[in-house]
């Protein structure tokens, strides 16, 4: 996925929307603190050895046969990459924070 190599950050308003999306939508299955729930943990430690491109593909395409839905159409590929980068670094503790 060549576009995944891009490291552009979304505008600050969109960053807040993406942080909210992760906290609310992803958190509903992965736990509100992203420590795991129905879905696995999305902490930096849990994702440390996972390939970035594979995680971006999961965000965009979901996981067939599991409850993980696709977010393609809700987030763009560069936004999915931004989310994955934040998750692998340790997602912002403050729901209003971006990076």
N, CA, C and O atoms as a GROMACS GRO file, in nm:
protein
  396
    1UNK      N    1   0.082  -0.118   0.000
    1UNK     CA    2   0.000   0.000   0.000
    1UNK      C    3   0.087   0.124   0.000
    1UNK      O    4   0.123   0.173   0.107
    2UNK      N    5   0.122   0.177  -0.113
    2UNK     CA    6   0.212   0.290  -0.119
    2UNK      C    7   0.163   0.412  -0.044
    2UNK      O    8   0.244   0.484   0.016
    3UNK      N    9   0.033   0.438  -0.044
    3UNK     CA   10  -0.017   0.557   0.024
    3UNK      C   11   0.002   0.548   0.175
    3UNK      O   12   0.003   0.650   0.244
    4UNK      N   13   0.017   0.427   0.228
    4UNK     CA   14   0.038   0.411   0.372
    4UNK      C   15   0.172   0.469   0.416
    4UNK      O   16   0.191   0.501   0.533
    5UNK      N   17   0.264   0.481   0.322
    5UNK     CA   18   0.395   0.535   0.356
    5UNK      C   19   0.386   0.683   0.389
    5UNK      O   20   0.477   0.738   0.451
    6UNK      N   21   0.279   0.749   0.349
    6UNK     CA   22   0.262   0.891   0.378
    6UNK      C   23   0.247   0.910   0.527
    6UNK      O   24   0.184   0.828   0.596
    7UNK      N   25   0.304   1.018   0.578
    7UNK     CA   26   0.296   1.047   0.720
    7UNK      C   27   0.225   1.179   0.748
    7UNK      O   28   0.249   1.241   0.851
    8UNK      N   29   0.139   1.222   0.658
    8UNK     CA   30   0.068   1.347   0.675
    8UNK      C   31  -0.030   1.336   0.792
    8UNK      O   32  -0.096   1.233   0.810
    9UNK      N   33  -0.038   1.441   0.870
    9UNK     CA   34  -0.133   1.446   0.981
    9UNK      C   35  -0.260   1.515   0.935
    9UNK      O   36  -0.255   1.611   0.859
   10UNK      N   37  -0.373   1.466   0.983
   10UNK     CA   38  -0.500   1.534   0.951
   10UNK      C   39  -0.504   1.672   1.016
   10UNK      O   40  -0.428   1.700   1.109
   11UNK      N   41  -0.592   1.757   0.968
   11UNK     CA   42  -0.615   1.887   1.030
   11UNK      C   43  -0.664   1.865   1.173
   11UNK      O   44  -0.718   1.759   1.205
   12UNK      N   45  -0.646   1.966   1.260
   12UNK     CA   46  -0.676   1.947   1.402
   12UNK      C   47  -0.822   1.907   1.430
   12UNK      O   48  -0.846   1.825   1.518
   13UNK      N   49  -0.918   1.963   1.357
   13UNK     CA   50  -1.058   1.924   1.379
   13UNK      C   51  -1.079   1.777   1.341
   13UNK      O   52  -1.147   1.704   1.414
   14UNK      N   53  -1.022   1.735   1.229
   14UNK     CA   54  -1.035   1.595   1.188
   14UNK      C   55  -0.962   1.504   1.287
   14UNK      O   56  -1.009   1.394   1.315
   15UNK      N   57  -0.848   1.549   1.340
   15UNK     CA   58  -0.776   1.471   1.442
   15UNK      C   59  -0.868   1.444   1.561
   15UNK      O   60  -0.875   1.332   1.610
   16UNK      N   61  -0.937   1.548   1.607
   16UNK     CA   62  -1.029   1.531   1.720
   16UNK      C   63  -1.139   1.430   1.685
   16UNK      O   64  -1.178   1.348   1.768
   17UNK      N   65  -1.189   1.438   1.561
   17UNK     CA   66  -1.292   1.344   1.518
   17UNK      C   67  -1.238   1.201   1.516
   17UNK      O   68  -1.308   1.108   1.556
   18UNK      N   69  -1.115   1.184   1.470
   18UNK     CA   70  -1.056   1.050   1.463
   18UNK      C   71  -1.029   0.995   1.602
   18UNK      O   72  -1.050   0.876   1.627
   19UNK      N   73  -0.982   1.080   1.693
   19UNK     CA   74  -0.959   1.037   1.832
   19UNK      C   75  -1.092   0.994   1.892
   19UNK      O   76  -1.100   0.891   1.959
   20UNK      N   77  -1.197   1.072   1.868
   20UNK     CA   78  -1.331   1.037   1.918
   20UNK      C   79  -1.378   0.904   1.858
   20UNK      O   80  -1.432   0.819   1.928
   21UNK      N   81  -1.356   0.886   1.728
   21UNK     CA   82  -1.394   0.762   1.661
   21UNK      C   83  -1.326   0.643   1.727
   21UNK      O   84  -1.390   0.541   1.754
   22UNK      N   85  -1.197   0.654   1.752
   22UNK     CA   86  -1.124   0.543   1.814
   22UNK      C   87  -1.177   0.518   1.955
   22UNK      O   88  -1.203   0.404   1.993
   23UNK      N   89  -1.193   0.625   2.031
   23UNK     CA   90  -1.240   0.608   2.169
   23UNK      C   91  -1.380   0.548   2.174
   23UNK      O   92  -1.406   0.461   2.257
   24UNK      N   93  -1.470   0.593   2.088
   24UNK     CA   94  -1.608   0.549   2.095
   24UNK      C   95  -1.635   0.423   2.012
   24UNK      O   96  -1.681   0.322   2.064
   25UNK      N   97  -1.606   0.430   1.883
   25UNK     CA   98  -1.638   0.318   1.794
   25UNK      C   99  -1.545   0.199   1.818
   25UNK      O  100  -1.591   0.087   1.839
   26UNK      N  101  -1.416   0.224   1.816
   26UNK     CA  102  -1.322   0.114   1.838
   26UNK      C  103  -1.330   0.067   1.984
   26UNK      O  104  -1.326  -0.053   2.013
   27UNK      N  105  -1.342   0.166   2.075
   27UNK     CA  106  -1.349   0.135   2.217
   27UNK      C  107  -1.469   0.051   2.255
   27UNK      O  108  -1.466  -0.019   2.356
   28UNK      N  109  -1.576   0.056   2.175
   28UNK     CA  110  -1.693  -0.024   2.209
   28UNK      C  111  -1.663  -0.173   2.202
   28UNK      O  112  -1.728  -0.252   2.272
   29UNK      N  113  -1.568  -0.214   2.122
   29UNK     CA  114  -1.530  -0.356   2.115
   29UNK      C  115  -1.392  -0.382   2.178
   29UNK      O  116  -1.370  -0.487   2.239
   30UNK      N  117  -1.302  -0.288   2.161
   30UNK     CA  118  -1.164  -0.308   2.208
   30UNK      C  119  -1.144  -0.254   2.350
   30UNK      O  120  -1.031  -0.253   2.400
   31UNK      N  121  -1.251  -0.212   2.414
   31UNK     CA  122  -1.244  -0.158   2.550
   31UNK      C  123  -1.224  -0.008   2.547
   31UNK      O  124  -1.147   0.044   2.465
   32UNK      N  125  -1.293   0.062   2.635
   32UNK     CA  126  -1.286   0.208   2.636
   32UNK      C  127  -1.145   0.261   2.664
   32UNK      O  128  -1.113   0.374   2.629
   33UNK      N  129  -1.061   0.178   2.728
   33UNK     CA  130  -0.922   0.216   2.749
   33UNK      C  131  -0.831   0.145   2.649
   33UNK      O  132  -0.709   0.150   2.660
   34UNK      N  133  -0.894   0.078   2.552
   34UNK     CA  134  -0.823   0.005   2.445
   34UNK      C  135  -0.739  -0.111   2.497
   34UNK      O  136  -0.646  -0.156   2.430
   35UNK      N  137  -0.773  -0.160   2.616
   35UNK     CA  138  -0.701  -0.271   2.677
   35UNK      C  139  -0.756  -0.407   2.634
   35UNK      O  140  -0.704  -0.511   2.676
   36UNK      N  141  -0.859  -0.406   2.551
   36UNK     CA  142  -0.919  -0.530   2.504
   36UNK      C  143  -1.059  -0.548   2.559
   36UNK      O  144  -1.094  -0.490   2.662
   37UNK      N  145  -1.136  -0.625   2.491
   37UNK     CA  146  -1.274  -0.654   2.527
   37UNK      C  147  -1.320  -0.764   2.434
   37UNK      O  148  -1.261  -0.872   2.432
   38UNK      N  149  -1.425  -0.739   2.356
   38UNK     CA  150  -1.465  -0.833   2.252
   38UNK      C  151  -1.350  -0.848   2.152
   38UNK      O  152  -1.319  -0.959   2.108
   39UNK      N  153  -1.287  -0.736   2.118
   39UNK     CA  154  -1.170  -0.736   2.030
   39UNK      C  155  -1.043  -0.729   2.112
   39UNK      O  156  -1.047  -0.698   2.232
   40UNK      N  157  -0.928  -0.758   2.050
   40UNK     CA  158  -0.801  -0.756   2.122
   40UNK      C  159  -0.760  -0.616   2.164
   40UNK      O  160  -0.816  -0.516   2.117
   41UNK      N  161  -0.664  -0.608   2.253
   41UNK     CA  162  -0.610  -0.480   2.299
   41UNK      C  163  -0.549  -0.404   2.182
   41UNK      O  164  -0.492  -0.462   2.090
   42UNK      N  165  -0.563  -0.272   2.187
   42UNK     CA  166  -0.504  -0.184   2.086
   42UNK      C  167  -0.398  -0.094   2.150
   42UNK      O  168  -0.382   0.021   2.110
   43UNK      N  169  -0.328  -0.148   2.248
   43UNK     CA  170  -0.223  -0.073   2.315
   43UNK      C  171  -0.094  -0.079   2.234
   43UNK      O  172  -0.077  -0.164   2.148
   44UNK      N  173  -0.003   0.013   2.264
   44UNK     CA  174   0.127   0.014   2.197
   44UNK      C  175   0.198  -0.121   2.216
   44UNK      O  176   0.257  -0.174   2.122
   45UNK      N  177   0.192  -0.175   2.336
   45UNK     CA  178   0.258  -0.303   2.364
   45UNK      C  179   0.198  -0.416   2.281
   45UNK      O  180   0.270  -0.500   2.228
   46UNK      N  181   0.065  -0.418   2.271
   46UNK     CA  182  -0.002  -0.524   2.196
   46UNK      C  183   0.024  -0.515   2.046
   46UNK      O  184   0.024  -0.616   1.977
   47UNK      N  185   0.046  -0.393   1.996
   47UNK     CA  186   0.062  -0.372   1.852
   47UNK      C  187   0.208  -0.357   1.809
   47UNK      O  188   0.237  -0.342   1.690
   48UNK      N  189   0.299  -0.361   1.905
   48UNK     CA  190   0.440  -0.334   1.878
   48UNK      C  191   0.497  -0.414   1.761
   48UNK      O  192   0.566  -0.357   1.676
   49UNK      N  193   0.469  -0.542   1.755
   49UNK     CA  194   0.529  -0.628   1.652
   49UNK      C  195   0.438  -0.653   1.532
   49UNK      O  196   0.470  -0.735   1.446
   50UNK      N  197   0.327  -0.582   1.526
   50UNK     CA  198   0.234  -0.600   1.414
   50UNK      C  199   0.275  -0.510   1.297
   50UNK      O  200   0.309  -0.394   1.318
   51UNK      N  201   0.271  -0.562   1.176
   51UNK     CA  202   0.307  -0.479   1.059
   51UNK      C  203   0.207  -0.365   1.040
   51UNK      O  204   0.086  -0.387   1.039
   52UNK      N  205   0.258  -0.246   1.024
   52UNK     CA  206   0.175  -0.126   1.008
   52UNK      C  207   0.078  -0.142   0.892
   52UNK      O  208  -0.041  -0.114   0.908
   53UNK      N  209   0.126  -0.185   0.776
   53UNK     CA  210   0.039  -0.197   0.659
   53UNK      C  211  -0.075  -0.295   0.682
   53UNK      O  212  -0.186  -0.275   0.634
   54UNK      N  213  -0.048  -0.401   0.756
   54UNK     CA  214  -0.151  -0.499   0.788
   54UNK      C  215  -0.258  -0.439   0.878
   54UNK      O  216  -0.377  -0.464   0.861
   55UNK      N  217  -0.214  -0.358   0.976
   55UNK     CA  218  -0.310  -0.293   1.065
   55UNK      C  219  -0.394  -0.190   0.990
   55UNK      O  220  -0.514  -0.180   1.014
   56UNK      N  221  -0.332  -0.116   0.900
   56UNK     CA  222  -0.407  -0.019   0.819
   56UNK      C  223  -0.511  -0.092   0.735
   56UNK      O  224  -0.625  -0.048   0.724
   57UNK      N  225  -0.470  -0.204   0.676
   57UNK     CA  226  -0.564  -0.284   0.595
   57UNK      C  227  -0.680  -0.335   0.680
   57UNK      O  228  -0.793  -0.341   0.632
   58UNK      N  229  -0.653  -0.371   0.804
   58UNK     CA  230  -0.759  -0.417   0.894
   58UNK      C  231  -0.856  -0.304   0.926
   58UNK      O  232  -0.978  -0.326   0.926
   59UNK      N  233  -0.804  -0.186   0.952
   59UNK     CA  234  -0.893  -0.071   0.979
   59UNK      C  235  -0.982  -0.046   0.858
   59UNK      O  236  -1.103  -0.027   0.873
   60UNK      N  237  -0.924  -0.046   0.741
   60UNK     CA  238  -1.001  -0.015   0.620
   60UNK      C  239  -1.094  -0.128   0.577
   60UNK      O  240  -1.208  -0.102   0.538
   61UNK      N  241  -1.047  -0.251   0.584
   61UNK     CA  242  -1.124  -0.363   0.529
   61UNK      C  243  -1.194  -0.450   0.630
   61UNK      O  244  -1.271  -0.538   0.593
   62UNK      N  245  -1.167  -0.426   0.758
   62UNK     CA  246  -1.225  -0.511   0.862
   62UNK      C  247  -1.161  -0.649   0.861
   62UNK      O  248  -1.059  -0.671   0.796
   63UNK      N  249  -1.221  -0.740   0.933
   63UNK     CA  250  -1.176  -0.879   0.939
   63UNK      C  251  -1.295  -0.968   0.911
   63UNK      O  252  -1.377  -0.992   1.000
   64UNK      N  253  -1.307  -1.019   0.787
   64UNK     CA  254  -1.420  -1.106   0.755
   64UNK      C  255  -1.428  -1.224   0.853
   64UNK      O  256  -1.327  -1.280   0.893
   65UNK      N  257  -1.550  -1.259   0.890
   65UNK     CA  258  -1.571  -1.370   0.981
   65UNK      C  259  -1.555  -1.332   1.128
   65UNK      O  260  -1.567  -1.417   1.216
   66UNK      N  261  -1.529  -1.204   1.154
   66UNK     CA  262  -1.518  -1.155   1.291
   66UNK      C  263  -1.609  -1.033   1.305
   66UNK      O  264  -1.663  -0.985   1.206
   67UNK      N  265  -1.626  -0.983   1.427
   67UNK     CA  266  -1.708  -0.862   1.444
   67UNK      C  267  -1.638  -0.734   1.395
   67UNK      O  268  -1.701  -0.627   1.394
   68UNK      N  269  -1.511  -0.742   1.353
   68UNK     CA  270  -1.438  -0.622   1.310
   68UNK      C  271  -1.491  -0.572   1.176
   68UNK      O  272  -1.472  -0.637   1.073
   69UNK      N  273  -1.562  -0.454   1.178
   69UNK     CA  274  -1.619  -0.402   1.053
   69UNK      C  275  -1.515  -0.323   0.973
   69UNK      O  276  -1.415  -0.278   1.029
   70UNK      N  277  -1.540  -0.305   0.845
   70UNK     CA  278  -1.453  -0.217   0.765
   70UNK      C  279  -1.486  -0.071   0.794
   70UNK      O  280  -1.602  -0.035   0.812
   71UNK      N  281  -1.384   0.012   0.797
   71UNK     CA  282  -1.403   0.156   0.815
   71UNK      C  283  -1.374   0.233   0.688
   71UNK      O  284  -1.368   0.356   0.689
   72UNK      N  285  -1.355   0.160   0.577
   72UNK     CA  286  -1.336   0.225   0.447
   72UNK      C  287  -1.462   0.306   0.417
   72UNK      O  288  -1.573   0.254   0.432
   73UNK      N  289  -1.446   0.429   0.377
   73UNK     CA  290  -1.561   0.516   0.355
   73UNK      C  291  -1.588   0.604   0.476
   73UNK      O  292  -1.651   0.710   0.463
   74UNK      N  293  -1.542   0.562   0.592
   74UNK     CA  294  -1.554   0.643   0.714
   74UNK      C  295  -1.422   0.715   0.738
   74UNK      O  296  -1.420   0.832   0.778
   75UNK      N  297  -1.312   0.644   0.713
   75UNK     CA  298  -1.180   0.705   0.721
   75UNK      C  299  -1.107   0.679   0.589
   75UNK      O  300  -1.124   0.574   0.527
   76UNK      N  301  -1.027   0.774   0.549
   76UNK     CA  302  -0.943   0.760   0.431
   76UNK      C  303  -0.820   0.677   0.468
   76UNK      O  304  -0.790   0.658   0.586
   77UNK      N  305  -0.750   0.629   0.367
   77UNK     CA  306  -0.632   0.545   0.392
   77UNK      C  307  -0.527   0.619   0.475
   77UNK      O  308  -0.469   0.561   0.567
   78UNK      N  309  -0.502   0.746   0.444
   78UNK     CA  310  -0.402   0.821   0.521
   78UNK      C  311  -0.450   0.842   0.665
   78UNK      O  312  -0.367   0.848   0.757
   79UNK      N  313  -0.580   0.854   0.687
   79UNK     CA  314  -0.634   0.867   0.823
   79UNK      C  315  -0.621   0.735   0.899
   79UNK      O  316  -0.590   0.734   1.018
   80UNK      N  317  -0.644   0.624   0.831
   80UNK     CA  318  -0.626   0.493   0.894
   80UNK      C  319  -0.480   0.475   0.934
   80UNK      O  320  -0.451   0.423   1.042
   81UNK      N  321  -0.389   0.518   0.848
   81UNK     CA  322  -0.246   0.510   0.880
   81UNK      C  323  -0.213   0.598   1.000
   81UNK      O  324  -0.135   0.559   1.086
   82UNK      N  325  -0.272   0.716   1.007
   82UNK     CA  326  -0.251   0.807   1.121
   82UNK      C  327  -0.300   0.740   1.249
   82UNK      O  328  -0.232   0.746   1.352
   83UNK      N  329  -0.418   0.678   1.244
   83UNK     CA  330  -0.472   0.608   1.361
   83UNK      C  331  -0.377   0.496   1.405
   83UNK      O  332  -0.346   0.485   1.523
   84UNK      N  333  -0.332   0.416   1.311
   84UNK     CA  334  -0.242   0.305   1.343
   84UNK      C  335  -0.112   0.358   1.404
   84UNK      O  336  -0.063   0.303   1.503
   85UNK      N  337  -0.057   0.464   1.346
   85UNK     CA  338   0.065   0.522   1.403
   85UNK      C  339   0.043   0.566   1.547
   85UNK      O  340   0.127   0.542   1.633
   86UNK      N  341  -0.071   0.632   1.573
   86UNK     CA  342  -0.100   0.676   1.710
   86UNK      C  343  -0.116   0.555   1.802
   86UNK      O  344  -0.066   0.556   1.915
   87UNK      N  345  -0.185   0.452   1.757
   87UNK     CA  346  -0.203   0.333   1.840
   87UNK      C  347  -0.069   0.266   1.870
   87UNK      O  348  -0.045   0.223   1.983
   88UNK      N  349   0.018   0.257   1.771
   88UNK     CA  350   0.147   0.192   1.792
   88UNK      C  351   0.239   0.276   1.882
   88UNK      O  352   0.331   0.222   1.943
   89UNK      N  353   0.216   0.405   1.888
   89UNK     CA  354   0.294   0.493   1.976
   89UNK      C  355   0.235   0.497   2.117
   89UNK      O  356   0.306   0.527   2.213
   90UNK      N  357   0.108   0.468   2.129
   90UNK     CA  358   0.035   0.483   2.255
   90UNK      C  359  -0.068   0.592   2.233
   90UNK      O  360  -0.035   0.710   2.230
   91UNK      N  361  -0.192   0.552   2.218
   91UNK     CA  362  -0.297   0.646   2.180
   91UNK      C  363  -0.308   0.757   2.282
   91UNK      O  364  -0.288   0.732   2.401
   92UNK      N  365  -0.339   0.880   2.240
   92UNK     CA  366  -0.348   0.992   2.334
   92UNK      C  367  -0.440   0.961   2.452
   92UNK      O  368  -0.552   0.913   2.433
   93UNK      N  369  -0.392   0.987   2.571
   93UNK     CA  370  -0.471   0.960   2.691
   93UNK      C  371  -0.590   1.054   2.701
   93UNK      O  372  -0.695   1.016   2.751
   94UNK      N  373  -0.573   1.176   2.655
   94UNK     CA  374  -0.680   1.275   2.661
   94UNK      C  375  -0.764   1.263   2.535
   94UNK      O  376  -0.712   1.283   2.426
   95UNK      N  377  -0.894   1.230   2.548
   95UNK     CA  378  -0.979   1.214   2.431
   95UNK      C  379  -0.981   1.338   2.340
   95UNK      O  380  -1.013   1.324   2.222
   96UNK      N  381  -0.950   1.456   2.390
   96UNK     CA  382  -0.948   1.576   2.308
   96UNK      C  383  -0.814   1.601   2.243
   96UNK      O  384  -0.798   1.695   2.165
   97UNK      N  385  -0.716   1.516   2.275
   97UNK     CA  386  -0.580   1.538   2.224
   97UNK      C  387  -0.563   1.481   2.085
   97UNK      O  388  -0.627   1.383   2.048
   98UNK      N  389  -0.479   1.542   2.010
   98UNK     CA  390  -0.436   1.492   1.881
   98UNK      C  391  -0.286   1.488   1.884
   98UNK      O  392  -0.225   1.496   1.991
   99UNK      N  393  -0.225   1.474   1.772
   99UNK     CA  394  -0.079   1.484   1.763
   99UNK      C  395  -0.044   1.532   1.627
   99UNK      O  396   0.075   1.548   1.596
   0.00000   0.00000   0.00000
